[in-house]
Amino acid sequence: MESGQFIAKWSDRLDKVLSKELDVSRNQVEKLVKEGFVLVDGKSIAKPSFRVSLGATIEFEIQEAKVESFEDIDISIEVLYEDEDLLVINKPAGLVVHPAPSVKEPTLVDWLRREGVRLSTISGEERNGIVHRLDKETSGAILVAKNNYTHTILSEQLQDRSMGRYYLAIIDYPLKESQIVDKPIARNPKNRLKMAVVEGGREAKSAFAKIDASLSGHELIACKLFSGRTHQIRVHLNSIGRNILGDSLYGQGKSKEVERVFLHAYLLYFIHPRSGKFVEVRAPLMQDMQKYLIKNFDKGEEYVSLDNESIKELFKNFAS
């Protein structure tokens, strides 16, 4: 459970004030208000439209979702690599990585606990073992640390980019050419749920490599990050007039054939903290992307299982 209070810095609707202060969606705070978890100057307010005065004291309480028992966790996840220090799993689309007050379903961390996996603790209880994240609708390789030493070393590799991932994505329109996009990213000032290219934002650099276009005009591309900002691939593609199929936040959204963001972390590489050996792990595409490629691309069956060297070859001319 998370609780707190703050002083309203401006006068506006209660849901708007809460949404901006807590950095969550209006829908989330509307539910909090209606369920009686918000007080204004000591009084319970049940209407999201209630007008808050400048200087009012607002108290809130967020009830954290709890998994009642491990039997409630009906998740199947493929383990791609595992040893005494770490494991790599192929995260399904639709699975949230770690618990949060707004998450109402089992997460990857819940699954790891159910499986009895020993996890590092340096990121706090809710993020045990999680070295890096993937968005809910993004599938693919994710690395989990079993002890604090491994987690520390891998986090350092994440910072210096000796650890990283190559992604595959299907976009709405072909790229004019393979290219690097080097543009700063920050929270979108007009929509707090989105990120955007913003002058003065955090430095962000992505490389996009053309693979092949379909008869319908969509294109399979590979992506490599040189920084790790929230929604970076989606924001940088959007900045050049391209969007990933199924992206409701930045693009045209879902369809009967594309029910989630077609972005997949395909190839993960890192230096093993204990052995010092360079490790590469390839995460097979999920069935939805496989089916789409086979149906819509002439060489779809070949693209379903691109080998490691073919992916890396696409980026040989890009500077790091």
Helices and strands as residue ranges (DSSP letters): E 2-7, E 12-13, H 14-22, H 26-34, E 38-40, E 43-44, E 51-52, E 57-62, G 70-72, E 78-82, E 86-91, H 108-114, G 125-127, E 139-145, H 148-160, E 164-171, E 179-182, E 185-187, E 195-197, E 205-213, E 219-225, H 232-239, E 263-271, E 278-282, H 287-296, H 300-303, H 308-313
